[in-house]
Amino acid sequence: MEWIDRFNEAIDYVERHLTDDIDYVRLGEIACCSSYHFQRMFTYLAGQPMSEYIRKRRMSLAAVDLQGRAMKVVDVAAKYGYDSPTAFNRAFQSVHGVAPSAVRDEGVPIKSFPPVKLTVVVKGAEALNYRIETKPAFRVAGVSVPLARDIEDNFQTVPAKWGEVAMDGTLERLAGMMEPPVMGILGVSVCNDIEPWRYYIAVGTDKKADGFETYTVPSATWAVFAGSGTNVSLQDLERRVVTEWLPTSGYEYGSAPDVEVYLNPDPENAQYELWIPVVKK
């Protein structure tokens, strides 16, 4: 079964459990990747985070339940996992623009968000240059921040940490510690389903690392993509890798961390590499 078929099977799982707590780890298992990689790939393929998609689907079905007039608002809220009517009201209005109670009136417009069916259209208009490299395990030292299981929350956490280490001198200290074979300031996303998720801002080094955390990146095979520009261009490169390269590459996600390598860490004119862990299908 192709990985896009596995992703659609995972979405079918979501549909069957919209009135339950969605198990993101189970979604990753169905798609044969970590829950982190599943969420990230879904965001790029569907154009919205998984958490937002689930909220829209639940609120679509909640509106249908309310239109039927057979259920009270508080009962519909409980059905879709909201213990607080206030939280349900907020979620409902964020999707439909009206309060749940208003839906019972005829003529009130609401929105319908049908289940997504993922397909991949590979445009191939612009070349993606890459290389496949198998690297032995290497040690990194730096600072880290915990990552939320809902990756949408990390879009604020990680940039804030980069800003902090740039201002307090940490980046300069790390730059003075880096040594071959892995050069550059690293962003290491440790997001498997075995250990707590963390994002490290670090360098490859075997030197004494007083005051810094250390982590050993396991031996793995990576698809390495080079790029330049801003943080936005890095995200665009990542999107192209997921939606254009991966479907026809003969590879799928491996279990090692993702690694961003900033050869020139200037946020406005960065030179970087994106390492995606891969295994042959």
RODO-2510 file (C-alpha; in nm, 4 decimals, decimal comma):
residues 281
     n   res          X          Y          Z
     1     m     0,0000     0,0000     0,0000
     2     e     0,1388     0,3413    -0,0955
     3     w     0,1931     0,5913     0,1840
     4     i    -0,0811     0,8220     0,0553
     5     d    -0,3236     0,5301     0,0902
     6     r    -0,2053     0,4790     0,4471
     7     f    -0,2647     0,8473     0,5172
     8     n    -0,6197     0,8215     0,3877
     9     e    -0,6698     0,5154     0,6067
    10     a    -0,5562     0,7271     0,9033
    11     i    -0,8097     0,9948     0,8084
    12     d    -1,0774     0,7262     0,8000
    13     y    -0,9722     0,6401     1,1558
    14     v    -1,0267     1,0052     1,2515
    15     e    -1,3767     0,9939     1,1018
    16     r    -1,4642     0,6879     1,3071
    17     h    -1,3446     0,8525     1,6297
    18     l    -1,4661     1,2113     1,6046
    19     t    -1,6668     1,1650     1,9249
    20     d    -1,3648     1,0166     2,1062
    21     d    -1,0190     1,1385     2,1977
    22     i    -0,8113     1,1105     1,8802
    23     d    -0,4995     0,9013     1,9388
    24     y    -0,2261     1,0737     1,7368
    25     v     0,0174     0,7905     1,8037
    26     r    -0,2312     0,5497     1,6459
    27     l    -0,2574     0,7794     1,3441
    28     g     0,1179     0,7569     1,2998
    29     e     0,1087     0,3793     1,3334
    30     i    -0,1539     0,3530     1,0599
    31     a     0,0527     0,5808     0,8343
    32     c     0,3738     0,3913     0,9260
    33     c     0,5540     0,6926     1,0691
    34     s     0,5776     0,8835     1,3962
    35     s     0,2818     1,0925     1,5074
    36     y     0,5054     1,3994     1,4567
    37     h     0,5778     1,3164     1,0936
    38     f     0,2146     1,2291     1,0347
    39     q     0,0970     1,5673     1,1625
    40     r     0,3598     1,7570     0,9677
    41     m     0,2883     1,5766     0,6418
    42     f    -0,0866     1,6185     0,6902
    43     t    -0,0414     1,9937     0,7373
    44     y     0,1466     2,0268     0,4091
    45     l    -0,0819     1,7941     0,2133
    46     a    -0,4158     1,9195     0,3493
    47     g    -0,3197     2,2841     0,3930
    48     q    -0,4231     2,2867     0,7596
    49     p    -0,3022     2,1334     1,0871
    50     m    -0,4600     1,8072     1,1975
    51     s    -0,5993     1,9719     1,5125
    52     e    -0,7773     2,2357     1,3032
    53     y    -0,9151     1,9709     1,0661
    54     i    -1,0525     1,7684     1,3576
    55     r    -1,2133     2,0789     1,5084
    56     k    -1,3809     2,1690     1,1774
    57     r    -1,5103     1,8165     1,1245
    58     r    -1,6521     1,8009     1,4767
    59     m    -1,8179     2,1398     1,4458
    60     s    -1,9654     2,0420     1,1074
    61     l    -2,1289     1,7380     1,2616
    62     a    -2,2288     1,9339     1,5716
    63     a    -2,4169     2,1823     1,3523
    64     v    -2,6118     1,8965     1,1919
    65     d    -2,7000     1,7594     1,5362
    66     l    -2,8228     2,1018     1,6482
    67     q    -3,0282     2,1550     1,3338
    68     g    -3,2151     1,8367     1,4150
    69     r    -3,3395     2,0028     1,7376
    70     a    -3,3392     1,6649     1,9110
    71     m    -3,0292     1,7392     2,1216
    72     k    -2,9538     2,0141     2,3694
    73     v    -2,6471     2,2300     2,3156
    74     v    -2,4869     2,0921     2,6319
    75     d    -2,5394     1,7351     2,5090
    76     v    -2,3874     1,8099     2,1690
    77     a    -2,0907     1,9727     2,3416
    78     a    -2,0358     1,6614     2,5519
    79     k    -2,0715     1,4348     2,2487
    80     y    -1,7740     1,6000     2,0805
    81     g    -1,5549     1,6064     2,3879
    82     y    -1,6225     1,9502     2,5370
    83     d    -1,6688     1,9454     2,9131
    84     s    -1,7274     2,3206     2,9168
    85     p    -2,0191     2,4757     2,7235
    86     t    -1,8090     2,7925     2,7029
    87     a    -1,5255     2,6093     2,5267
    88     f    -1,7726     2,4462     2,2891
    89     n    -1,9377     2,7811     2,2146
    90     r    -1,5970     2,9326     2,1392
    91     a    -1,4979     2,6466     1,9082
    92     f    -1,8347     2,6498     1,7323
    93     q    -1,8254     3,0243     1,6695
    94     s    -1,4662     3,0059     1,5430
    95     v    -1,5866     2,7688     1,2690
    96     h    -1,9391     2,8897     1,1899
    97     g    -1,9363     3,2508     1,3027
    98     v    -2,2575     3,2070     1,5046
    99     a    -2,3454     3,0673     1,8462
   100     p    -2,4617     2,7040     1,8670
   101     s    -2,8091     2,8099     1,9830
   102     a    -2,8553     3,0231     1,6700
   103     v    -2,8317     2,7206     1,4416
   104     r    -3,1804     2,6090     1,5434
   105     d    -3,3292     2,9087     1,3598
   106     e    -3,4092     2,8592     0,9925
   107     g    -3,2078     3,0623     0,7465
   108     v    -2,8946     3,0872     0,9623
   109     p    -2,5936     3,0104     0,7377
   110     i    -2,3428     2,7553     0,8636
   111     k    -2,0399     2,5889     0,7103
   112     s    -1,9870     2,2296     0,6098
   113     f    -1,6386     2,0776     0,6065
   114     p    -1,6496     1,7332     0,4442
   115     p    -1,3844     1,4678     0,5138
   116     v    -1,0629     1,5237     0,3194
   117     k    -0,9297     1,2725     0,0714
   118     l    -0,5605     1,3213     0,0175
   119     t    -0,4110     1,3008    -0,3275
   120     v    -0,0697     1,4060    -0,4490
   121     v    -0,0131     1,5997    -0,7684
   122     v     0,3590     1,6250    -0,8379
   123     k     0,4221     1,9370    -1,0423
   124     g     0,7965     1,8989    -1,0858
   125     a     0,8304     2,2451    -1,2364
   126     e     1,1425     2,3261    -1,0345
   127     a     1,4247     2,0853    -0,9582
   128     l     1,4893     1,9693    -0,6037
   129     n     1,8569     1,8944    -0,5556
   130     y     1,9384     1,6401    -0,2877
   131     r     2,1804     1,3719    -0,1830
   132     i     2,1388     1,0556     0,0223
   133     e     2,3863     1,0179     0,3095
   134     t     2,4208     0,7539     0,5774
   135     k     2,5916     0,8985     0,8838
   136     p     2,7218     0,7347     1,2010
   137     a     2,5827     0,8458     1,5353
   138     f     2,7050     1,1846     1,6545
   139     r     2,6787     1,3838     1,9755
   140     v     2,5316     1,7324     1,9958
   141     a     2,5445     1,9857     2,2778
   142     g     2,3207     2,2855     2,3251
   143     v     1,9889     2,3901     2,4727
   144     s     1,6450     2,2454     2,4199
   145     v     1,2775     2,3192     2,4589
   146     p     0,9952     2,0654     2,5006
   147     l     0,7648     2,0249     2,2030
   148     a     0,3889     1,9884     2,2267
   149     r     0,2216     1,6813     2,0807
   150     d     0,0035     1,9181     1,8790
   151     i     0,2730     2,0527     1,6464
   152     e     0,0715     2,3675     1,5746
   153     d     0,1663     2,4906     1,9232
   154     n     0,5360     2,4635     1,8406
   155     f     0,5211     2,7318     1,5719
   156     q     0,5477     2,9828     1,8585
   157     t     0,7726     2,7877     2,0966
   158     v     1,0637     2,7146     1,8627
   159     p     1,1072     3,0638     1,7075
   160     a     1,0901     3,2138     2,0569
   161     k     1,3748     2,9865     2,1709
   162     w     1,5867     3,0846     1,8701
   163     g     1,5304     3,4495     1,9571
   164     e     1,6335     3,3877     2,3158
   165     v     1,9614     3,2108     2,2354
   166     a     2,0498     3,4728     1,9752
   167     m     2,0088     3,7528     2,2300
   168     d     2,1791     3,5971     2,5347
   169     g     2,5041     3,4913     2,3679
   170     t     2,4298     3,1186     2,3605
   171     l     2,4699     3,0936     1,9826
   172     e     2,8169     3,2454     1,9987
   173     r     2,9217     3,0032     2,2713
   174     l     2,7891     2,7087     2,0722
   175     a     2,9603     2,8230     1,7537
   176     g     3,2917     2,8125     1,9366
   177     m     3,2343     2,4478     2,0341
   178     m     3,1412     2,2970     1,6979
   179     e     3,3780     2,0501     1,5407
   180     p     3,3780     1,8065     1,2466
   181     p     3,2268     1,6027     1,1035
   182     v     2,8971     1,7893     1,1529
   183     m     2,9434     2,1649     1,1143
   184     g     2,6881     2,4439     1,1521
   185     i     2,4291     2,5450     1,4090
   186     l     2,1769     2,2632     1,4314
   187     g     1,8052     2,2473     1,4933
   188     v     1,7347     1,8874     1,5971
   189     s     1,3731     1,7716     1,6294
   190     v     1,3578     1,4612     1,8472
   191     c     0,9983     1,3579     1,7893
   192     n     0,9591     0,9823     1,8018
   193     d     0,6886     0,8002     1,9931
   194     i     0,9278     0,6529     2,2526
   195     e     1,0900     0,9483     2,4298
   196     p     0,9613     1,2985     2,5180
   197     w     0,9593     1,5362     2,2236
   198     r     1,2281     1,8066     2,2342
   199     y     1,3840     2,0559     1,9955
   200     y     1,7568     2,1135     2,0374
   201     i     1,9496     2,4201     1,9240
   202     a     2,2947     2,2715     1,9276
   203     v     2,6234     2,1925     1,7556
   204     g     2,7981     1,8673     1,6818
   205     t     3,0830     1,8280     1,9325
   206     d     3,2618     1,5834     2,1584
   207     k     3,4028     1,8646     2,3737
   208     k     3,3147     1,9124     2,7377
   209     a     2,9727     2,0758     2,7437
   210     d     2,9431     2,2450     3,0822
   211     g     2,6083     2,4199     3,1141
   212     f     2,4662     2,2572     2,8010
   213     e     2,2457     1,9560     2,7381
   214     t     2,3757     1,6718     2,5226
   215     y     2,1996     1,4292     2,2920
   216     t     2,3272     1,1530     2,0661
   217     v     2,1720     1,1557     1,7195
   218     p     2,1549     0,7901     1,6127
   219     s     2,3115     0,6512     1,2991
   220     a     2,0663     0,6915     1,0128
   221     t     2,0196     0,7637     0,6454
   222     w     1,9108     1,1139     0,5508
   223     a     1,7924     1,2818     0,2344
   224     v     1,9800     1,6131     0,2436
   225     f     1,8371     1,9225     0,0719
   226     a     2,0260     2,2527     0,0516
   227     g     1,8645     2,5950     0,0496
   228     s     1,9046     2,9605     0,1340
   229     g     1,6909     3,2529     0,2420
   230     t     1,4699     3,3076     0,5464
   231     n     1,2776     3,0814     0,7834
   232     v     0,9864     3,1054     0,5407
   233     s     1,1995     2,9640     0,2586
   234     l     1,3031     2,6728     0,4823
   235     q     0,9380     2,5909     0,5472
   236     d     0,8676     2,6134     0,1742
   237     l     1,1543     2,3727     0,1035
   238     e     1,0162     2,1335     0,3626
   239     r     0,6701     2,1552     0,2052
   240     r     0,8138     2,0747    -0,1389
   241     v     1,0085     1,7791    -0,0016
   242     v     0,6924     1,6318     0,1520
   243     t     0,4516     1,7016    -0,1328
   244     e     0,6794     1,6701    -0,4383
   245     w     0,9849     1,4615    -0,3582
   246     l     0,8720     1,2028    -0,1054
   247     p     0,5755     1,0566    -0,3015
   248     t     0,7949     0,9433    -0,5926
   249     s     1,1315     0,9044    -0,4202
   250     g     1,1175     0,5352    -0,3309
   251     y     1,1727     0,6375     0,0322
   252     e     0,9551     0,6987     0,3351
   253     y     1,0182     0,8626     0,6703
   254     g     1,2679     0,6969     0,9012
   255     s     1,2672     0,7116     1,2801
   256     a     1,5688     0,9388     1,3364
   257     p     1,5376     1,3093     1,4230
   258     d     1,4907     1,5756     1,1585
   259     v     1,7926     1,8042     1,1445
   260     e     1,8199     2,1634     1,0245
   261     v     2,1811     2,2640     0,9576
   262     y     2,2427     2,6392     0,9510
   263     l     2,5755     2,6975     0,7787
   264     n     2,5100     3,0716     0,7970
   265     p     2,2578     3,1330     1,0757
   266     d     2,1655     3,4879     0,9691
   267     p     1,7826     3,4695     0,9896
   268     e     1,7418     3,6992     0,6886
   269     n     2,0025     3,5327     0,4649
   270     a     2,0537     3,1822     0,5975
   271     q     2,2442     2,9091     0,4182
   272     y     2,1027     2,5806     0,5385
   273     e     2,0498     2,2112     0,4818
   274     l     1,7400     2,0124     0,5660
   275     w     1,8051     1,6515     0,6688
   276     i     1,5022     1,4224     0,6409
   277     p     1,5487     1,0707     0,7872
   278     v     1,4504     0,8105     0,5286
   279     v     1,4329     0,4374     0,4730
   280     k     1,3850     0,2506     0,1485
   281     k     1,0290     0,1324     0,0878
***
